[in-house]
Structures are given as C-alpha cells and as structure tokens.
C-alpha cells in the first residue's frame, strides 16, 4: 500500500516547544518506515493552556528544573545541538502564520521552513518571536522577505492559524508535541516509541 493510501500521522507542535524540536528531528523518518506521510500542524500552546489550565513547563516549580536537565540529556542522547533562547518561552505566532502561508502552495517548503525555525530557536538560541525574526528565517531559505512580512499580517493567514488552534483543541490536543494517527493520540516526544510500535503492529 502506498503512502497516499494510508492515513497520515498528524504532528501538532508549537515552535517554542523544545520537546517538539526533538520530535521534529525524528517524526518523518518514523512515519516513513511504515509508509506514512506526516502532516505538520503548528499551533499555539497558549491557546491550549487556556483549556487545560497548564503553564509553561520550565516555569513550574520542581518540574521546571527537572525539565532543564531532561532537555539537555535528551539532546545528548539524540546527538543534537541544543540551547534555549534567552527569551523563553517565546510566542511563535509569526512563524506559525508563515508556515501556513507557505503550506498553501508547497507543503515541503513549509516543512523546510519549520525545521529552519526549530534550528534557529534551539541550535542558534534565537527566539523566533516576531514578524522580523520569522521573515529572517524565511529569507535564509530564499523566500522573499517582504512577502513573508506581508503574510504575517494577512487576515486570511491569521484566520488559518486561529482555526488550526481551534481544531487542535477540538481534537483533544493537550500539549506539544502531539501526534494523532487514525484517531489514536500520543502526547510527548517520549511517546514517539509508542507511536512507532502502534504503526508497526496496528495497535493494541
């Protein structure tokens, strides 16, 4: 059965999530092993938190200090560079809008942009938290910077992100990264192994 014949894996993420960054490095390869495509869906965790009552992980007593250690340990395990931006967490509205602007015409280019945003944030430690910062990342990929800045203010694109947030909450997304395949949800980078096992076996 071809990739197109099998339902894709939905990958929900916030560009400000370090764990989503780690997941972004692996999710396509995991899905490909089982002839699945991945639909990347940036959302705003702040919208989700209004429903769940949660707060940013690193701001939480005890959990925050543990998470800092776990993030560094996870990066070492994966063998990837990792640094937190000095401005963290950051509101990733602008890069999320640019992703959906690019995705209208070219899903692959939007995905390349998403990966560039993640690497800028968590390898270069630069918060992509403004239209200018988001457009700078786009320009490095050969995307017209002026058009990218205009897209950040495009009412149609703003509405696309708003609807994406609304649809995520309706789908039960309670954090990031969050994966859904054929109705089965998996929350967290540490659930990628479960997701892979699910794809391999058809579920349990």
N, C-alpha and C positions, 0 to 999 in steps of 0.2 A: 504494500500500500504506500502511495506517495505521501510526501509531507502535506500536500494540499488536501488529501483525502482524510487526514486525521485532524481533529480539533487542536488548535494551538494551545500553548501554555500562555496564560495572561500574566504578565510581570508588572505589578504595581510598585512604584517606588517614589521616594522624594529625593531630589538631588542633594539635600542636606543630610541624608542618612548615610553614615559610614558603613553600616551593615548592608545597605543597598548597593553601595560601591563594590563591596566584596562580592555580592551576588551577581552584579553586572559583569564581572570578570568570568563567570562560570556558566550562567544560565543558558546561553546559546549552545555551548558545547554539550551540556547535559541533555538538552532537548533534542539536539541533532542525533545523539546516539539512538534515539527511539523514533526517529523520523517525524519529529515535531518541529514546527516553527514556533517563534516566540513573538507575542505582541507586547511591545513595551508601552507602558502607560504611566507617565509621570503624574503625580498628584501632590496635594499639599497636606502634609501631616497635621498642620494646624487645624484644618477643617475636620479631619478625622478625630482629633483630640477633643473638639467641641462636643462630639457624640460620646466618646469613651471616657472623658474626664481625665485623660492621661496628661502628662507633662513631658518635655524633652528629657530623654534618658539621662544624659550627663548632668542635668540639673537636679536629679533626685538624690536625696541623702542615701549614703551607703551604695546604692545601685550605681550611682554616677562614677564613684571611684573604682568600683569593680569593672564597670564597662570600659573605662580608660585602659585598664590593664588587659582586659579581654580583647579590645580592639588591636592593641599592639601585638598581642600574642597571635591573634588570627592573621594579621599581616605577615608575621614571621612564618607561620605555618604555610601560608599560600606563597610565600616568597615574593611579596609585592611591596612596593614603597607605600608608606602611609604616614601622613602628617595631617593634623587638624588645622584648619584655618584659624587665625587669631580671632576672627569674628565668627563665632559658632555657638549655637546653630544659626544658620542664615536662612532668610526667606527666599526660596528659589522660584518665585513667581515668574520672573523674566525668562530664565532658561526653559521653564516648563512651557511657557507660551511659544517660545521659538521652536521647541520640539514639535508642537502640534502644527505650527506654521509649515515647517519642513515636511512633516509627515503627510500633509495633504497631497503632495506630489511625489514624494520619494521616501518611502519608509526606511530604506537602507541609509540614506543620507541623514535622516533624523536619528537613527540609531548611532551612527558615527558621531553625530553631534553630542548625543547623550554621553557616550563614552569619553568624549573630549571634556565635557563639563565635569564628569566624575574625576578624571585625572587632574584637571586643573584644581579642583577643590581638595582632593585628598592625596595627591602626589606633590603638587606645587604649593599646596596650602593657601590657595587664593579663593576666597569666598565669591561665588558667582551669584551675587545678590542684588544686582541692578541691571537695568537695560544695557548700560555701557559695558559692564563686565560680561554679560551674556553675548552681546554683539562682538566683543573682542574674541571670544572663543570661536564664534561663527566665522569671523574674518580669517582666523588661522586655518580654517578648512576651505578657504576660497569662496566663502559665501559673502555676498555684498553686505557690507556693514550697515550702510544706510537703509537698505531694505529690511535688514534684521531689526534695526531700531524702530522702524515704522511698524513692523509686525507686532512688536511688544505692546503697541497702543491700538492695534486693530480690534474693533469691537467684536468682530466675528471670532477672532482667536481668543480673546478674553472669555467669550461665551463658551468656546470649546473647552477651555480649562475648567470653567465653572461646572459645566456638565460632567466632565471627567471626574471631578471631586464628588459630585452628587451621585454619579453612577457607582463609584467605588464604595461609598458608604452603603448604598442600597445593596451592593454585592456582598457586604459584610467585611470589607477591608478594615482591619483594626490597627494596622501598623505597617511598617516597611522594613525590608521587602516583603511582599505578599504575592503568592502565586495561586492561580486557580487553573485547574485542568479538568475539563468535563465535569464542572461543578464541585470538584474536591479542592478545598482550600488548604494552603500551607503558609504559615506565618513565620518569617525569620530566615536569615541566612543559614542558621543551623538546621533548618528543615529542608535544605536542598538535597541532602542524602535521602530523606524520606520521599521527597518528590521523585527522585531518580528511581528509587525502589518501586514506587507506585507505577511509574511509566513502564518499568521492566516487567512487572507482574500483572498489571491490570487492576491492581488494588487489593485490599484485604479488609 
